[in-house]
Amino acid sequence: MQQVPGPVELAAGEKEGKSMRRKMFFFERLMYVDGHTPVNCIITARIRGHIDAGDLQLALKKVQGKHPLLRAHVVEEGGQIYFSFSENPLKIPVRVAERHSDEDWRNVTATEWKTPFNMNEGPLVRMVWIKSEGVSELMLIAHHCICDGTSLITIFRELLQVVDQPDVQLIPYPPLQSLQELFPQEVLSNLRMALLVKVKAALLRLFALTVKAVHTAPPGEHYLVYWRAGAKESAALADRCKEEGTTPYTAMCVAFLLAFRQVNSARFKNKIMCPVDIRRFISNIRADVMFNYAPPIPLSIDPRIDPRAGFWDLARRLKQSMSEKIGRLNAYEHLMAAEELQTSIPKVISFLRRSKGSYDFAFSNVGRLDMPDNYQAFRVEGVLGVTVAVPWRNATTVITTHFRGHTDIALVSNDGFLPFAEAVAIKETAVKLLMKAADVPKVVEPSMAANY
């Protein structure tokens, strides 16, 4: 099985330049922070069966050969920060850890969150193989400056495909040199949009001037609170959401907002930030190409509705609000305005490091994972979530995924901002609200939480 080249791939006989590089785009630069602070995205899968070490190394080599950002390292020069793409990069490292129990991956996650990459040498991706006879966890870690959750899943899916079928060929594509390559001509020639973008960017830069620079990381340690809904619970929630004219994601948004309000009403802001996958708006970003920008939209629950009687009314209204805001989102305008703010990024980082934020948490819906579970020599028993530990003062992030009929929710925060006990209470309250709303009498699979 061979992938078919798309319109952005290398033409026959064309090669990347040996020292090709480009300046980081806004979100990449934001996640780079200072080049020393780790901002690592992680996906972990539990594998039952046999994985050949040689096939895994081959798969990593082929995936690295396909995606330019997996061959990148960082160059700082003249006050600018660049990705430099190499034809002969250092290979993606694999660390093998002995597996003792189903819980080992949690401690490895904590370690990998805190372990920085060598930004000046690369690659900005690595793997941990938590290995035992018959059962393993494969953990893929990538720096957030090259990778979002969708890209991470794409890489992981390709890795498993090549491990299963070593003869599979992955077709490389050239690195993106500028955002303008993604824009249609009518956007590039829209003078009104260009003027509007510059005005908005100027206003944001004025705000940035009021921010004092700080360079300290938030106090405390990051932790993970993790919960998996079994197939029965997930199906019951999906069926009830369909009956009620809403979605599991909006139901989860409502449940977590109500839980935040119930556990800590004094700090409750009634706002979540929901990142939107920009790929859905820009056709020139192919599904299997790495890209990293998800503009967030703010969502709130209607304070006029009593949640004890109107959970589904809240979910329907939130779904409507989400649809309206996504419908008004201009992806090209977002990208253009962000690039206008490049010089203000240090101020933005300072603001995020010290501000409690105007929202309760960010909630990313990775959704149903487009990845097979059965292969010739092994089976993916489960995906143990996608996580990222951001270095901002408000580090509270919830990420949900769906695989093999199971719904996973990972809540990550920093105990210097949100105490671990409160996070556990929020998760437990949200789960009870969800299960009650879906008429599930009890949660069959036990909840799982760990403090790192």
Phi, psi and omega in degrees: 000124184234135179289146182268131180300142177259184186291344183261005185276166182297137173288162182302130177083353181275143178230151175290147175293147186294332181241030182298137177209163175211156177290143177298142172284170188307305186291325176299314180294322179298315182284340174294331181056254182245007180085351181244333182282122179288131173229087193249131174266140184226136168235137182231134178233139175268124185247130174246123182128199187254131172240127179275128183299321179295320178294325178294315178297320178297318180297318178297321179295318181291319179294320177296324178291334180281315190259115182303324183293341175279353176249014187263150164228176189251138176236128174254125185207128176059034180080359178251157180238127187237153160270133173246127186257129185249144173281337182232068183284164168297144183287156179291121184283150175236122174257127180261126178240140180288134182263129179247330183204174178292348185262355184301326184300335181293312179294324178294321176303313180300319179295316184289329173303320189267353184268115182286160170270157170277095188295330185280345180245325184073183351289163184264036179210148177206172180224144170242131178249104178271104202245135168214176181288113174093331181225134178219161164245129172258125182241120179254127183239131177223145176293139184295344179288342178250352198210135166250183182298320180296316178296320181299318179293321177301312180298316182296318179298317179294322178301311181295324179298317182284323175302320181285322182228085186301342181277352179299134178256129176257124186275122181289160175227157183282154177293144175291129183263332177204155179294335181300336177298337182270345189270136172290160185299325182293334176283316181298330182263006182276096183292326179297316179295319180299318179293317180298319179298316181294323178294313179298317180296322179296320178295319179292325177293325176297319176297319182297331180296338182276353184272129175276138182288131172229150185233009182271145175282156177297144180291159176093179182247149173284151178218165178237130168246119191235138179218139176239126172274131178292175182300320181295314181295317180297317180294319180297318179295315180298318180295317181293321178299320179297318178298324185271000177073035178218197184230158176302324181296313179293326175296319178294322177302313180297313183299318181287324176296315178297323179293319176300318181295319183290320184282323183215077184294331183295328182260359188290129181249351181057049177206132170239152176253122185248108178295140180247127180293113186289345180300331183292343182256341186242103187293339181284353174264102182292153186300328184260018178256136179289130176207153192217080171198125181223096180298134181272147172243140179276140178225147179220161173266151182289114183291348182279347184262130177286115184296336181294333180245348190231036180306314185285332172297318177299318181294319179295317181293321178294322177298318179297317179297319178299314181298318180294317182289322176294322179297330180272352184289126176255102186299319182294321178296319178300312181297316181295316181295321179299317181294331177292342183263010183308316184290344182264002184302316178303323178291320178298316179297317178300318179298315181293329180289331186248345185271140173287345179082161180262014184226162180279319180193163170262140184229106183259127178259093176291328173081201182290126183281124180277080186205130177296158175252338182250130178232179186293317186247359182203169179225140174275105184286329179185153173255121187271044174083168173240131183225158171209137178251100184277150186270020181275162178298312172273093185261010188283115182227134174244133179230132179240140177227163180222125183207133179054038177082356181258144175251126180249138176234124178243121176253121180241133175206187181240130185289352171282346179248308178238108181305144183304318181299323178292321179297318178297317179297322179296314179299313182296320178295317180297318180297316178299318178297317180297312183293323177294317179296327180271003180063034174269121186295326178200162177273116184290312180275131183296147175290158183226130178219150177211141178257123180251000000 
